C-alpha cells in the first residue's frame, strides 16, 4: 500500500509539473497519480503498448496516465465553460 501511495505521489507531482508547471499538493498529487496509474495502464493496453513492471515501469505508466487524465479534465473544463 505504501508503494502505491509513493508512486502515486511522485507520478501526480510529475504530471502536475508537466501539465501546469507545479504540483497540486500532497493529497491531490497522490489521488491524481493513483487514478492516473489505473488510467495509464488501461490506456496503454488499449493501444497495445506494454511497459515492463517494476518501479520505473509503474512510474512511467502512472505519469502517462496522470498527464492524459489532467489533459482530459482540462479539455472537459474548456468545453463546459
Secondary structure by P-SEA (a helix, b strand, c coil): caaaaaaaaaaaaaaaaacccccccaaaaaaaaaaaaaaaaaaaaaacccccccaaaaaaaaaaaaaaaaaaaaaaaaaac
